[in-house]
Amino acid sequence: MADVHPAAGKQVSPDALTNIPRLVTAYFAGKPDVADPAQRVAFGTSGHRGTSFKNTFNEGHILATTQAICDYRKEKGLTGPLFIGIDTHALAEPALASAVEVFAANGVEIMIDKDGGYTPTPVISHAILTYNKGRTSGLADGVVITPSHNPPEDGGYKYNPPHGGPADTDVTGIVEKRANAYLADGLKGVKRIDYAKARKAANVHPYDFITPYVADLGNVVDLDLIKSAGINIGIDPLGGAAVHYWHPIIERYGLKATVVNEAIDPTFRFMTVDWDGKIRMDCSSPYAMASLIGMRDRFDVAFANDTDADRHGIVTRTGGLMNPNHYLATAISYLFAHRPNWGKDAAIGKTAVSSSIIDRVAKKLSRKLVETPVGFKWFVDGLVGGSFGFGGEESAGASFLRRDGTVWTTDKDGVILGLLAAEIMAKTGRDPSQLFNDLTAELGVPHYARIDVAATGPQKNILKSVTPEQLGLKDLAGDPVRSTLSKAPGNGQPFGGIKVETDFGWFAARPSGTEDVYKIYAESFRSTEHLKRIQEEAQAGLAKVFRA
């Protein structure tokens, strides 16, 4: 990571706040230039993202993408309802209006929050799966308008097909290509009706997202146990989409819990700024989470979610903010010991850049480990069928099965991961940090870090397709190389980079999709000095490849 900004972890300065009227004006007034690749519709691992200030997230993008989704639904015979939710970013409301105009004109049955509120990503996934259960036709799908934890000036738009999880590249490629064709043709062929007329259309329905999700939560986390144990919980929605879900959850299940911040403000002025001086609702960042960390002595356990509530950040009295990898390992260890109705063959899903402490936990549990490329989409089929009990990413996103072993969500759910921390305390009498320390005493202490290294466009392209033979490392930081991979061992899919493993450490290198850097994820089970040596030798090895 680059040098930490002097304002990191401090309250945001008023002069650093986004000018929201100007941002929204730019959404409607700005016209993307399709000749500029940066201004085209581009679906990454979490949909299309951008900002109206740079003409990368404008009305044209949403109109074109929504029509492309309508076309895709028609071609695939998807006639069920489309559940649509937004988070609290300023661009979410205008993007919703644009999307509704197109969906309504195309006759798509859409379900929108009945109170004009906000809907977390996992709630959309839950709604899709609940509707589609037992159906083979008339299937539902969904859209979430969110850029996740990104800064206040950003917007995002992602599509979840009938399996309820993030759309795979075979879907997003079709939508992206068609959306850009509509943009290039001046939106010719995009069906659209006036917003006021659209909201009154027979195919646009108000929907109660909160009640069914909240009513079902006790089937995935043991909320009665949390209540009876009297666990004192602190919750910070970070001004995000889960903010209006917590009081119904607390009241329905009788939890001893406090929502420490209920503010919704599109400038997110209540945040402490992230490591680089930007406002970012990243619940895995100690800088963005400074406020809740400062309250840790008030609660038995506390947690926060990012803006669309698909990520989690766990704060304990004994350890402060947990590293995401550490909590994933702890959650996995606990769940597979306390979910007797999960299948004996239910596996653990992790991404290739997640900590190897998870591998060691899986071995201790005698559970199959499935290592995939980055992206939650790789866990969808396993969660649907119950062959995965748990799927998680190092970026603090995960979901797991219901207590009876059936699917809960196929997208990340930060709500249940937060509540699980309270269940862990209620069941064991110890907080997740303490349980993680128990694991490391037995399995070894992981030293993990991710760094960014400057790289040119051609170098990033080389890294995308580098082979084990090209890298040719025989030893790493004093240990013999056990394996060099360019494909994830769990499913044989390329992960767009390279991974080198020894018995005591590893590194993985992947090019950034948005910046002139490549990312090195590395871990040592020896020491921080050994970790640094792994990072240095990784850079040296890749530099030789770039020069070849």
Long-range contacts (C-beta under 8 A, 24 or more apart in sequence): 1-275, 1-449, 1-450, 1-451, 1-452, 2-276, 2-452, 4-275, 4-276, 4-287, 5-273, 5-274, 5-275, 5-276, 5-277, 6-277, 7-273, 7-277, 8-272, 8-273, 8-274, 8-275, 8-276, 8-277, 8-287, 9-272, 9-273, 9-286, 9-287, 9-290, 10-272, 10-273, 10-290, 11-272, 11-273, 12-268, 12-269, 12-271, 12-272, 12-273, 12-279, 14-269, 16-273, 16-277, 16-279, 17-152, 17-267, 17-269, 18-90, 18-151, 18-152, 18-153, 18-266, 18-267, 18-279, 20-90, 20-152, 20-266, 20-267, 23-51, 23-52, 23-53, 23-90, 23-91, 23-153, 24-52, 24-90, 24-91, 24-94, 26-52, 26-53, 26-55, 26-58, 27-52, 27-57, 27-58, 27-59, 27-91, 27-94, 27-95, 27-155, 28-58, 28-59, 28-94, 30-55, 30-58, 31-55, 31-58, 31-60, 32-56, 32-58, 32-60, 32-61, 32-183, 34-180, 34-183, 34-184, 40-180, 40-183, 41-65, 41-175, 41-176, 41-179, 41-180, 41-183, 42-176, 43-158, 43-167, 43-169, 43-172, 43-173, 43-175, 43-176, 44-513, 45-166, 45-374, 45-375, 45-376, 45-377, 46-148, 46-156, 46-158, 46-166, 47-144, 47-156, 47-157, 47-158, 47-159, 47-166, 47-172, 48-156, 48-157, 48-158, 48-176, 49-147, 49-150, 49-154, 49-155, 49-156, 49-157, 50-154, 50-155, 51-91, 51-153, 51-154, 51-155, 52-91, 52-153, 52-155, 53-153, 57-91, 57-95, 57-154, 57-155, 57-156, 57-157, 59-94, 59-98, 60-183, 60-187, 61-157, 61-179, 61-183, 62-95, 62-98, 62-99, 62-102, 62-157, 63-98, 63-101, 63-102, 63-182, 63-187, 63-190, 63-192, 64-179, 64-180, 64-182, 64-183, 64-187, 64-190, 65-157, 65-175, 65-179, 66-98, 66-99, 66-102, 66-103, 66-143, 67-102, 67-106, 67-178, 67-179, 67-182, 67-189, 67-190, 67-191, 68-174, 68-175, 68-176, 68-178, 68-179, 68-182, 69-143, 69-159, 69-175, 70-102, 70-103, 70-106, 70-108, 70-191, 71-178, 72-171, 72-174, 72-175, 72-178, 73-108, 73-141, 77-137, 78-139, 78-140, 78-141, 78-161, 78-162, 79-109, 79-137, 79-138, 79-139, 80-109, 80-131, 80-132, 80-135, 80-138, 80-139, 80-140, 80-141, 80-162, 81-109, 81-110, 81-111, 81-131, 81-140, 81-205, 82-108, 82-109, 82-110, 82-111, 82-140, 82-141, 82-142, 82-143, 83-110, 83-111, 83-119, 83-124, 83-127, 83-128, 83-131, 83-140, 83-141, 83-142, 83-143, 83-207, 83-209, 84-110, 84-111, 84-112, 84-119, 84-124, 84-142, 84-143, 84-144, 84-145, 85-113, 85-118, 85-119, 85-120, 85-121, 85-123, 85-124, 85-142, 85-143, 85-144, 85-145, 85-146, 85-209, 85-241, 86-118, 86-119, 86-144, 86-145, 86-146, 86-241, 87-118, 87-119, 87-120, 87-144, 87-145, 87-146, 87-147, 87-240, 87-241, 87-307, 87-308, 88-118, 88-239, 88-240, 88-241, 88-243, 88-264, 88-266, 88-307, 89-146, 89-147, 89-150, 89-152, 89-154, 89-155, 89-156, 89-266, 89-307, 90-152, 90-153, 90-266, 91-147, 91-153, 91-154, 91-155, 92-118, 92-145, 92-146, 92-155, 95-145, 95-155, 95-157, 96-145, 97-195, 99-143, 99-145, 99-157, 100-195, 100-198, 100-199, 100-204, 101-192, 101-193, 101-194, 101-195, 101-198, 102-190, 102-191, 102-192, 103-198, 103-203, 103-204, 104-193, 104-197, 104-198, 104-199, 104-201, 104-203, 104-204, 105-191, 105-192, 105-193, 105-198, 106-191, 107-203, 108-203, 109-203, 109-205, 110-203, 110-204, 110-205, 111-205, 111-206, 111-207, 112-204, 112-205, 112-206, 112-207, 113-206, 113-207, 113-209, 114-206, 114-207, 114-208, 117-209, 117-244, 118-240, 118-241, 118-242, 118-243, 118-244, 118-264, 119-144, 119-209, 119-241, 120-240, 120-241, 120-242, 120-245, 120-305, 120-308, 120-309, 120-310, 120-414, 120-415, 121-146, 121-241, 121-308, 121-309, 121-310, 121-411, 121-412, 122-309, 122-310, 122-399, 122-409, 122-411, 122-412, 122-413, 122-414, 122-415, 122-416, 123-209, 123-210, 123-213, 123-245, 123-309, 124-160, 124-164, 124-209, 124-411, 125-160, 125-164, 125-165, 125-409, 125-410, 125-411, 125-413, 126-164, 126-212, 126-213, 126-216, 126-408, 126-409, 127-207, 127-209, 127-212, 127-213, 128-160, 128-162, 128-163, 128-164, 129-164, 129-384, 129-407, 129-409, 129-410, 130-212, 130-216, 132-162, 132-164, 144-308, 146-241, 146-307, 146-308, 147-307, 148-306, 148-307, 148-308, 148-310, 148-311, 149-280, 149-281, 149-282, 149-283, 149-288, 149-306, 149-307, 149-311, 150-280, 150-307, 151-278, 151-279, 151-280, 152-266, 152-267, 152-268, 152-279, 160-411, 163-380, 163-381, 163-384, 163-410, 164-380, 164-384, 164-409, 164-410, 164-411, 165-376, 165-377, 165-379, 165-380, 165-383, 165-409, 165-410, 165-411, 166-375, 166-376, 166-377, 166-380, 166-411, 167-377, 168-377, 210-244, 210-245, 210-248, 211-248, 213-245, 214-245, 214-248, 214-249, 214-252, 215-252, 217-249, 217-253, 217-415, 217-416, 217-419, 218-253, 219-402, 219-403, 219-404, 219-408, 220-400, 220-401, 220-402, 220-403, 220-408, 220-416, 221-416, 221-419, 221-420, 221-423, 222-403, 222-423, 222-426, 222-427, 223-253, 223-255, 223-419, 223-423, 224-253, 225-423, 225-426, 225-427, 226-253, 226-255, 226-419, 226-422, 226-423, 226-426, 227-253, 227-254, 227-255, 227-256, 228-426, 229-425, 229-426, 230-256, 231-255, 231-256, 231-300, 231-301, 231-422, 231-425, 231-426, 232-256, 232-257, 232-258, 232-298, 232-299, 232-300, 233-257, 233-258, 233-299, 233-300, 233-301, 233-302, 233-303, 233-422, 234-258, 234-260, 234-292, 234-295, 234-296, 234-298, 234-299, 234-301, 234-302, 234-303, 234-315, 235-259, 235-260, 235-302, 235-303, 235-304, 235-418, 236-260, 236-261, 236-289, 236-291, 236-292, 236-302, 236-303, 236-304, 237-261, 237-262, 237-304, 237-305, 237-309, 238-268, 238-271, 238-281, 238-283, 238-288, 238-304, 238-305, 238-306, 238-307, 239-263, 239-264, 239-265, 239-268, 239-270, 239-271, 239-281, 239-307, 240-281, 240-305, 240-306, 240-307, 240-308, 240-309, 241-307, 241-308, 241-309, 242-305, 242-309, 242-414, 242-415, 245-309, 245-415, 249-415, 255-422, 258-298, 258-299, 260-291, 260-292, 260-295, 260-302, 261-291, 281-306, 281-307, 282-306, 282-311, 283-311, 283-312, 283-313, 283-396, 283-414, 284-311, 284-313, 284-321, 284-323, 284-324, 284-395, 284-396, 285-313, 286-320, 286-321, 289-313, 289-315, 289-321, 292-321, 293-320, 293-321, 296-320, 300-422, 300-425, 300-431, 301-421, 301-422, 301-425, 301-431, 301-432, 303-417, 303-418, 303-421, 304-418, 305-414, 305-415, 305-418, 306-414, 309-413, 309-414, 309-415, 310-397, 310-411, 310-412, 310-413, 310-414, 311-395, 311-396, 311-397, 311-412, 311-414, 312-396, 312-397, 312-398, 312-414, 312-417, 312-418, 313-396, 314-417, 314-418, 314-421, 314-432, 316-421, 316-431, 316-432, 316-433, 316-434, 317-431, 318-431, 318-433, 318-434, 319-431, 319-432, 319-433, 319-434, 319-436, 320-433, 322-432, 322-433, 322-436, 323-448, 324-394, 324-395, 324-396, 325-354, 325-355, 325-357, 325-358, 325-394, 325-446, 325-448, 326-355, 326-357, 326-433, 326-436, 326-446, 327-396, 327-417, 327-421, 327-432, 327-436, 328-354, 328-355, 328-358, 328-392, 328-394, 328-398, 329-355, 329-357, 329-358, 329-361, 329-436, 329-439, 330-424, 330-432, 330-435, 330-436, 330-439, 331-390, 331-392, 331-398, 331-400, 331-417, 331-420, 331-424, 331-432, 332-358, 332-361, 332-362, 332-365, 332-390, 332-392, 333-361, 333-364, 333-365, 333-435, 333-439, 334-420, 334-424, 334-427, 334-428, 334-435, 335-389, 335-390, 335-400, 335-420, 336-365, 336-367, 336-389, 336-390, 337-365, 338-427, 339-389, 339-401, 339-403, 339-405, 341-403, 341-404, 341-405, 342-386, 342-389, 342-401, 342-405, 343-386, 343-387, 343-389, 343-405, 345-387, 346-386, 346-387, 346-388, 346-389, 346-401, 346-405, 347-382, 347-387, 347-388, 347-389, 348-388, 348-389, 348-390, 349-378, 349-379, 349-382, 349-388, 349-390, 349-391, 349-392, 349-490, 350-391, 350-392, 350-393, 351-375, 351-378, 351-392, 351-393, 351-394, 352-485, 352-488, 352-495, 352-499, 352-508, 353-394, 353-450, 353-499, 353-508, 353-510, 353-521, 354-392, 354-393, 354-394, 355-394, 355-446, 355-448, 355-523, 356-446, 356-501, 356-506, 356-523, 356-525, 357-439, 357-440, 357-443, 357-444, 357-446, 358-392, 360-443, 360-444, 361-439, 361-443, 364-442, 364-443, 369-490, 370-490, 370-491, 371-488, 371-489, 371-490, 372-488, 372-490, 372-491, 372-493, 372-495, 373-488, 373-491, 373-493, 373-494, 373-495, 373-496, 374-495, 374-510, 376-411, 376-412, 378-488, 378-490, 378-491, 378-493, 379-410, 380-410, 383-407, 383-408, 383-409, 383-410, 384-410, 394-521, 444-525, 445-525, 446-523, 446-524, 446-525, 447-523, 447-524, 447-525, 447-526, 447-527, 447-528, 447-530, 447-531, 448-521, 448-522, 448-523, 448-531, 449-521, 449-522, 449-523, 449-531, 449-535, 450-519, 450-520, 450-521, 450-522, 451-519, 451-520, 451-522, 451-535, 452-512, 452-515, 452-517, 452-518, 452-519, 452-520, 453-517, 453-518, 453-519, 453-520, 453-539, 453-542, 454-516, 454-517, 455-511, 455-512, 455-516, 455-517, 455-518, 456-516, 457-516, 459-511, 459-518, 459-546, 460-511, 460-512, 460-516, 460-518, 461-511, 462-545, 462-546, 463-497, 463-498, 463-509, 463-510, 463-511, 463-518, 463-542, 463-545, 464-496, 464-497, 464-511, 466-497, 466-498, 466-542, 466-545, 468-498, 470-545, 470-548, 471-498, 471-500, 471-541, 471-542, 471-545, 473-500, 473-537, 473-541, 475-502, 476-500, 476-502, 476-505, 476-506, 476-507, 476-534, 476-537, 476-538, 477-502, 477-504, 477-505, 477-524, 477-530, 477-533, 477-534, 477-537, 478-530, 478-533, 479-503, 479-504, 479-505, 498-542, 500-538, 500-541, 504-530, 505-530, 505-531, 505-534, 506-534, 507-534, 507-535, 507-538, 509-538, 509-542, 518-542
